[in-house]
Amino acid sequence: MSAGGVFKIICNDGKADRMILATQLLNSRIKDIMVARKAAGKADFTPTLVDIERTHILYVNAHFKPYAAIGFEYNKVKPQSGSPALGNSILFSIPQFGDFFYDMVFHITLPAVHGTQVQFPTVVELIDQGDSANPRKNPFLQFVRRALTGSNVVSNMTSQYGGKLFNGTSEDKQLHCAIKYDFVDPFGNIFEKDSSTGLPINQEGIRNFVRYCEYPGNFLLRNVAFDVNGNPLDSYNTFASVMFEKYWVTTNKRTGYNRLIGQQVPIQGQGGLLSSSVIDPEYQQNLGLLGNQISPFERTVNNFSPNLLSNVPGTPSVQHTGKTVWTYLDPSEPKDIVNPKTYSGGQTDVSQSLLFFNNGPQTPKPVQSPLEMWIKLNFWFNNNVNLAVPSVAIPFGQRYINITLADTQSNSNGNLLFEVAGAYLKVTTIYDADSPTTFSGTNFSPNTTEIKYYPWSSESSYLNSKTGETNIPGITFPELSVNQLVVRDAISAELYINNIFVNPEIHDIYIKRIGFSLIRVFRQQFSNINGSSLSDILLSQLKWPIEYMFIALQPNWNTNTTQNANSWRDWHRMTKQINANPSATLLHNHHTELPSATPITGSQTSDVSRTQHSVTGDKYWLSVPTVDSLSLTSHGISIFDNFPSAFYNAYMPYNFGTLCMTTPEDLGVLFINFALFPGNYQPSGHINISRARETYVNPVSVYVSNTNGKVNFIAVAIAINFLLISDGSAVLRYST
């Protein structure tokens, strides 16, 4: 066996190195310590590691201290009063269990829910729906006319599509279009109807689909309060939880947070195999292969002539036989990627696309399964064990957590549950014309079939479901009720409390020595404003030293459930959401549609052009900030000048805060910071609004000023206070 070599660290002794390493000082310290230990009569003159670490850091030495015995246990607490039902308040009494209480998580299970069942629409056969001069005013019909020749046009159109014929007067013999109605589910499947009852076969009726709002756990807790012996210590509402989610949930915790709060987590999938040609343009440029005869946007080696290839020294001969020759990349030979072997066919890379799917509570379903949520409370002692409340110093029966649950439905504050159309009216319109026809600004090619889907739900205003009237000739809809959701079982709710146990000696010391501790509590302000009250918003509801605060102007539209069908998505967003609907093609659909049309007698033969809209459609949304810039003044002194909103939204949280603070995805929430290290226990800056009562926020908003948009001003602040524990009670040191 060979022996290891001898290694020696060679240190540069430049000026900078002498300052950073201080090797001479280290050697001098070692000699001095050895002399001192010898003079003290020590048997071993070797310095200890502690002696060395007084002047130098040793990265290979670990430290620890003994700790006082400690243990913890979670205790499940049932509500002391209040029924666990939506819209109610639930009171939990914190039991005398353990020496301290620290973490708290609210566990709630919402039962399965589905929409109400309604009768299937009745369809009456109709033939004539108007003429060219007076077409029926119908949002589902497009009238395109052409002159007809031949007596069998009507029968051909009717038999070919099985639909209803909408023709003109007998005098002008003009065909408007043929329209076929079908009722389909959200997946494009046609409901088969019983001719005698008018109901779907094997079904008693139709139910709307159901979805939860985004982040239902945050929406559910409308208010959470903590008080001791009747003294309110802290409370926060839904928007404090919203701000916590936007700023304090880091990327590595996001998936777990979403699962706990009831927000669906995308499922990862993959697409089919793809074959992609691989060409190195630089290499082929050097070979002289990129000639002028090739399109600058698509250069394939099949365009090159063999004569050009043969002129390149050292290249293999290439036979052009018209066949595609594939040379797959060999992972063991990376040089093949930049040094292609086969020029006639290029090389090919095999890949798969990465796909994501959602199937959680926010995905509309016929029945939403029971939703279990674990909602962590956000009081000062819940997030820092150093601030655990000494339970031993406060008598039992005087510590309460009061949780107010949201209502099931609200017209202005958002809804927990939403119904989505479970049936759609599929309108297949067949236009026939020998030449392109323009109608209502739309140009239709010859023999065009257009397919559209219209949701049949209470949100569809053009169906006039609330009045029982309908705009579709020959179709009678049953009256739909708004958000009549059926909940099967009762709600279960409980509070899990982390209780900490310590040695009896520590227990006794805390009872005698506990005095006061610095804590952080929530202060909040909300008000509805419009263009006239936009500037100089007095922070009248805030008080105490404020370390930082979150400010937003949320459009009232975001929580308007009667008009905004997307309030399930918008309720927690602080920007105006603009819907975007990408154009859908037939290739991106999975529905089997009508066959190609047979040319009608008397018309020229032409291909059938079909435009199809997906049943539910692809969609995304663009965020439009409601705050363009903002300034903050106190007694006429500018604290923050009129800076763009991006400064507060992105730069401030990026530059300040601990590693636990994130930059929010929401462009509408602003972070106004007064501390050097927000999030740290040690205070590092504040503004005392209890003394500086004339503190104003001055937002500039084009959305409010130019569009007369109505918004809700939201301010959530973190304030410093002191907790005093004495005589079996706990109070805040400052109340004003």
Number of C-alpha atoms within 10 A of each C-alpha: 3 4 5 6 6 5 6 6 5 6 10 10 13 9 9 10 12 14 11 9 15 16 15 11 14 14 10 11 17 18 15 13 17 17 14 14 16 14 10 10 9 11 8 10 17 14 17 12 12 12 12 15 11 9 12 15 12 11 6 5 9 6 4 5 5 5 6 10 10 10 11 15 14 17 16 15 16 16 19 12 12 14 16 20 18 18 16 14 20 21 19 19 18 22 19 16 18 19 22 21 27 23 21 24 19 19 18 19 15 20 17 16 22 22 26 18 16 16 17 22 19 14 15 10 9 12 12 13 19 15 20 17 8 9 17 17 13 13 10 19 19 21 19 21 21 18 14 19 13 10 11 12 15 17 10 15 23 16 10 16 18 13 19 20 22 22 23 21 13 8 6 13 17 19 25 26 23 26 24 16 16 18 23 21 20 20 14 21 14 16 18 15 17 12 9 6 10 15 19 19 13 9 13 12 15 21 21 26 24 24 23 24 25 24 25 22 25 23 25 24 24 20 19 20 17 18 17 19 16 13 14 14 18 16 20 21 20 17 21 24 22 16 22 15 18 19 20 19 20 17 11 8 11 14 15 13 20 19 16 18 21 23 22 20 19 13 11 10 11 10 11 9 10 11 13 11 14 18 20 13 14 12 14 16 11 10 15 13 22 20 13 7 9 14 11 9 6 7 16 19 17 16 14 18 13 15 10 12 19 13 11 14 8 8 13 12 13 14 10 15 8 9 10 11 16 15 19 16 17 11 9 7 8 10 11 16 18 14 12 17 14 17 25 24 20 20 22 18 15 11 12 12 10 10 11 11 12 12 12 20 23 23 16 20 21 18 16 23 14 16 17 18 21 20 21 21 18 19 22 19 18 20 15 12 14 10 17 19 22 19 23 18 21 20 15 16 12 17 21 20 18 19 24 21 19 24 18 16 18 14 11 16 17 28 24 23 21 26 26 23 23 21 26 24 18 22 18 23 24 26 24 28 24 15 14 13 17 12 12 8 7 9 11 19 20 21 25 20 23 17 19 16 23 19 21 23 23 20 21 14 12 16 21 17 22 16 9 12 15 17 16 17 15 14 16 18 20 16 17 20 14 16 19 15 20 14 15 12 11 14 16 16 19 18 24 19 21 20 24 22 17 15 12 11 9 14 17 12 10 16 18 10 9 13 12 15 14 16 17 20 19 22 20 22 15 15 11 15 19 17 18 9 11 20 17 14 17 16 17 14 12 23 24 21 21 25 24 20 19 22 26 26 30 26 26 20 22 27 25 21 20 14 14 16 17 18 25 25 18 22 25 24 24 28 22 22 20 10 12 11 10 10 11 14 12 14 8 11 14 10 14 9 12 12 9 14 17 14 16 20 14 14 19 13 13 16 14 19 14 18 13 20 18 20 22 15 13 13 10 10 11 11 15 15 23 25 25 16 19 23 20 20 18 17 11 10 11 13 15 15 13 16 15 15 24 19 16 22 23 19 13 16 21 16 12 16 19 14 10 12 19 19 19 21 12 18 22 24 29 27 25 21 23 17 18 15 17 21 19 11 13 9 14 13 16 19 20 17 20 17 12 13 16 16 24 20 18 18 24 21 21 16 21 21 15 9 11 12 17 19 23 18 20 20 23 25 25 24 22 19 19 16 18 17 20 16 9 15 16 23 19 18 14 13 10 9
